[in-house]
Amino acid sequence: MSASHKITSEKARRFTSLHVPGDPLILYNCWDALTARLAASAFPAIATSSGAIATAQGFQDGENTPLDLLLDLVERIVDGVAAPVSCDIEAGYSDAPASVADTCEKLIECGTVGINLEDGLSQGKRTLVDADAHGRKIAAIRERAEKIGVPFFINARTDPYILGQGSPEEQLVEVKRRANIYASCGASGLFVPRLIDLGQIADLVGTIDLPINIMAEESAPSIDELAKVGVARVSLGGWPIIAFSQAFGDATAKFAGSLDYSAIAIRHGS
């Protein structure tokens, strides 16, 4: 194993160890080297948000950010922080398992410790893909990561709730079915956006043998409530870039209206 792979492996093991049911890892999602450094000053691990990166770069979410640009941004993020970095690669930019594994190998080479991989996108269209086909992507990534020698964290995102297919009860049944397939293919964790019913979250935690990742939303249970039912990871998703944009916009408007430097100036030191 190369020295760089050894460092990445150590970071990947540290990242995995942070997924503790009842004491969830909080991921304050970033989109560039600056926001990664700011987030790393407060949290033990960093994750990108595909939506935030797309917004910051002038694209629509949904694999519209060019893959080469995404890889370059992630490499800059990894180089700028000591914390483990996980990357949101949406559906892997391909329906072909080998191609997705190639992309993940590039991410490992730049020091990334894990990914989010979603099953609700194919060829730019929001649709729930065949679970076995998605499982083959996960299996290909796992095989490639093991060949390299890095315990890559594959966070399998499943989208029955976000796509609104069926009743909440039917959605939970489908999430469980998919979770078992993904776990058998080598997934490290399960991410279920838009699942906000605390009873259903507790049910999922109790029946699926993977760390459960929930997305923070205004109507979602609090982090304390999620911890009490055994959630292992909470992602803030697009909230940080919304907060950042709002603060930047407010300061810009204040300065434009007053042309007073105090609207944007921050004194350094005493």
N, C-alpha and C positions, 0 to 999 in steps of 0.2 A: 504494500500500500504506500502511495506517495505521501509526502509530508502534508500536502494540501488536503488530501483525502482524509488523513488522520485528524486534522483540525476540524474538517467538516463533520466527520463521524462523531467526534467529541461534542460538537455543538448540537448535532442531531439527537444524541442521547440526552443531552441536557434539555433540549426542547421537549422531547417525549416525556421526560420526568416531570415537567411542569404541568402536565395534564392529570390533575388529581381530582377525582370525583369528590365533590363537597368543598373543594378549595380551587375554584376554576382559574385557569390562565385567562387573563384579560388581554385581548389583542386590540390595541389602539391603532387601527389600520393607517398606513402611510402611503405616499405616492411618489416620493423622490428622496434624494439623499438628505436634504434639509429636514423634512418632516420625520424621516427615520431617526436622525440624530436626536431630535426633540422628543420623539416617543421613547427612544432607548434610554433617555435620561430619567424616565419615570417607570418604565415597565421592563421586565426581564427578557422579553422576546418581541420581535417585530414581524408584522405581516403586511403585505401589500393588499390593496383593494383594486380589482380590475376596473371598477366603475370610477374610482378616484383617479387612477392613472389615465383612463380615457378622458375624463373631464379636464384634467390638468393639461393634457396634450392636444385637446381640441377634437376628440373623437367621440362617437357614441359607444357605449358599452356593448359587448357582444362580439368580442374578438376582432374589433375594428382597429384597435391599436396594433400597428405592425409588429410582428413577433420579434424582429431584430431590434426594434426600438425598446420593446418590453425587456428583452434580455439585457440590453445595454443599461437600462435604468436599474434593473435588479442588481447587476454587477456593481454599479456605483453605490447602491444602497448597502450591499454586503461589505464593500470596501470601506464604508464610512462608519460602521458600527461594530462593536465587539459582540453584540447580542446575536442569538440565532435569528435567521430570517427565513420566513416562509412566503412563498409566492402564489398569488391567485392566478392560475393560468386558464381560468374558465373551463372550456371542454378540452383543452389541450391543443387547440388550433388544428385539429385533424380528427377524422373518424377512424384513422388507421392506427392500431395499437403501437406498431413499430415506430411510426412517426412521432407519436406522443412520447414514447420512451426516449427517442432521440432528443427531443426538447428537454426532457427532464435530465438527461445526461449533461446537457449544456448548463442547466441550472446547477447541478451538482458540481460541475467543473468551476463555476464561479463562486461556490461556497454556500449555496442555498441548502437549507436543511429539510424542506418539505414544500408541499403544494396543497392548494385546494383544487379539486377536479370535479366539475359539475356534470350532472346527467340531464340537464334541462336545456341543452343547446346543441344544435347540429347544423353545420353549414350556414351559420348565421341566423338560423331560425329558432325561436323559443319553442321547444317541443320536448316532451319526456321521451328519451331514447330507450331502446331496448336494454333492460337491466343486464342481460348476459353480455351484450356488446360492450356496455360500459365496464363490466367486470373484466373483460379481456384487456381493456386499456390499463386497468389497475394492475392486473397480473403482469403485463409487459413491463410496466414501470418498476414493479417490485423485483422482477427478475433482473432487470438492468441494474438497479441500485445494489442488489446483492452481489452481482458480478463485480461491481466497482468496490464494494465493501463498505457502503454507507447505509446506515439504518434510516433511510429516507421516510419522512412522515407524510403519508398519503391521506389527506383529509377528504373523504368521499362526501361530496355535497349532493344531496338528493332533493328534487324540486317538486314533489307532488303538492306541497302547500303553496309554494310561490306561484305555481301555474294554476292553482285552484281547481284541480281535477277531482270531482266527486265531493262527497260530504267530508267533514273533518274526520269522522270515524273511518271512512274509506281511505282517506289520505294516510291516516296512521297505519292502517293495515298494509298499504302499499310501501310506506317508508320501512316498515319492519321487514317486508319481503326483500326489498332492495338491500337493506342493511346486511342481512344474512348472506346475500350473494356477494356483496362487496367485501365483507369480512373474510369470506372463504377465498377470495382472490388476492388478499394481502393488504386491504385497507388498514390504516392505523387509527382512524377516527371517523365519526359520522357527523356531518354538518347538515342541519335541517332549517333553512331559512323560512321565516313566517310561521313557524311553530311557536305559538305563544300561550297555549292553554297549559297551565301548570300541571293539571292532572295527567294530560297526555304526555307531557315531558317526563313526569315521574314514571309513567308506565313504560316509556321508551327506555329510560335509564335502567329500569329494573329487568328488562327483557332482552336488551341487546348488549353483547359482550364487546363493546367498543366505547371509548371515551366520547361523550356526547357534546357537541358544539351547538350553541344557540346564538342566534343573531339578536343583538340589542335593538329594541324598538320602543317607541313611546308607550305602546299598549302591552309590551311584554312584561313578564314578572321582573322584579328587581333582581339585582345580582345576588343579594342575600337569599332571596326566595329560590333562585336557581341553584345556589350552593346547597341549600337544605335538601333539595331532592336529588342531589348527586351529579349535577352538570359539571363537566370537567373543563369547559372552555367557553368563553363568551367573546364574540367578535362585535366590534362597533361598526364595521362596514363603512358605509358612506357618511356617517355622522361627523367624523373629524374634518373631512374636506368641506362639508356644509358649514361647520362652525368656523373654519379657517376663512372660507369665502365671505361669510357674513361679517367677520371682524375686519377683513381687508376692505370690503365694500363700505362698511360704516366709516372707517378711517378715511377712505378716499373721498366720500361724500362730505365729511366734516371739513377736510382740508380744502376741497373745491369750493365749499360755501364760504369759507373764512379766509383762505390763503394765509392762514396763521400756522407757522411751523410747529407750534405746540400740539397741533392736531395729530401729527405723526411722529414728532421727535421724542425719543426716549433717552434720558440722560444715563450715561454709563459711569459707574463709580460714584463717589460721594461728592 
